[in-house]
Amino acid sequence: MPGLTFVFVGKMRERYYIDAFEEYYKRLGAFTKPELREIAEERLPEQPSEKEISQALGREAGEILKAVPRGAYTVALCVEGRAMSSEELALAIEGKPKLCFIVGGSFGLDESVKRRADLRLSMSKMTFPHHLARVMLAEQVYRAFTIMNGGRYHK
């Protein structure tokens, strides 16, 4: 049974996102024992400068990298990442003993986190709220596990 860790920046507050994420998190229990690690999002002024954003992302990066399990195959969600089908994602993570998926906060991820990642993954060229991206990611990871295990969820 592979290890699975989600590292997320910020805390979800909207009940509808929490409920949706928890449903897929629960379903993943059939294949693995998932773990959730939430990193505090740095507070920024209403109109932050590029420098303030960069410094905040750098501070978050240190906490993110500490939360990544040693030896884990790491997937960072980022807009410039590779778009993949569900089947391609399943192939990319199949056979990995430890997996770690990272979703940044509203300003994304520091370049150091992206460089550390084994795979940079893009959900789409569209922009989504980062909390919705968590739900979408959990669903796709669940779908990938069902594909790898010959389940009927994926059509």
N, C-alpha and C positions, 0 to 999 in steps of 0.2 A: 504494500500500500504506500504510494508516494506521499511525501510531505507536501503540504500546500499552505502557503502563507500569503495573505493579502496585506500590503503595506499601503495605507491611505493617509493623505495629508488632510487634516480637518476632521470634524465630527459631523455626521449627518444629523440634522434636526427635524427634517420633514418626515412625518410618519409614513407617508406613501412610499418614499424612497427606502426607508428603514424596513418596512414590511416586505417590499419587493426583494431587496437584497437578502433579507433573512430567509425568504422562501428558497432561493437558489443555494444559499449557504447551507441550509438544512439538507437539501437534496444532494449536495456534494458529499455529505456524510456516508452515502452508500458506497463511495469510491475511495475516500480519504478522510482524514481528520483535519478539516481546515482550521486555520488560525487567523485571526484578525488583529493587526497592530495599527493603531491610529496614532499619527504624529500630529502634534499641535501645529496649526497653521499660524505663521507669523502675522502679527497685526501690522497693518499698514495704514497710512492716512488715506482719506477719501480719493485724492488725486496723487498717487505715488509717482515719484520720478523713476526713471529707468535704473538709476543707481540704488534707490531704496528697494526696488523690486529685486534686483540682482543680489543685494546683500541679504534680503529675506530668504530668497531661494537657496543661497549658500548656507545659511543657518539651518534651514529645513533639511538640506542635503546631508549634513552631518548626522542628524537624527534618523533619517531614512536609511542611510548606509549602515548604521548600527543595528537597525531593525531587520535587515536582510539576513536570513539564516546562512551560516557558513556553508559553502559548497552548493548553494541553491542555484539552479538555472533561473536567471532573473529576466523578467519581461517588464519593460517600462512602457506605459502608454504615453505616447507623444504624437503630436500632429504630424511631425515629419517622419514618423515610423512607417513601417511596411504594412500595407493593407493586405489582409489575408482572408480567405474563405474559412468557414468553420472546419472543413476537412484539413486545410493547410495548417491551421492552428493545432488541431489534434496531432498531426504528424510532427509538428515542431516540438511539442511537449511530451510526446509518447516516449516512454522508457526512462524519463528523467526521475531520479529518486527523490529530488527535492525541487519544488517549484516556488517561485516568489513573483507575484504580480504587484507592480507599483503604480499608483495613480496619484499624481500631484494635486495641489490645490488650485485655486482659481487662476494663478499665474503660471501653472505648469511645473516643470522640474528643472533643477539646475543641471547644467551640462555635465557635471561630474557624475550625477546619477545616471544620465543617459549613456555616458562612456562606460560605466560599470555594467550596464545591462548586456545580457547575451543576445537579447532581441528587443528591438524598438518596434512597438506595435501601434498601428493607427486604427481606430475604430471606423474612421471615415474622414473625408476632407471637410466635412461639416463640423461646426463647433457645437459641443454639448455641455450642459452644466456638469461639473466634475462629479457631483453626486449621482447624476443619471448615468454617467460613464461607469461608475462602480456597479450599478445594477446591470448594465449591459455587459460588462466584463464578467460578472458572476454567472450570468446566463450563458455566455459563450464558453466559459471554462466548464460549466456543467455540461453543455452540449458536446464539448471536446471529449470529456470523460465518457459520455454515453457512446460517442462514435468509437473511441478506443476499445470500449467493452462490448461493442455489438448491440447496444441498446436500441430501442424503438423510438426514442424521443426525437432523434434527428431524422428528418424526412429528406 
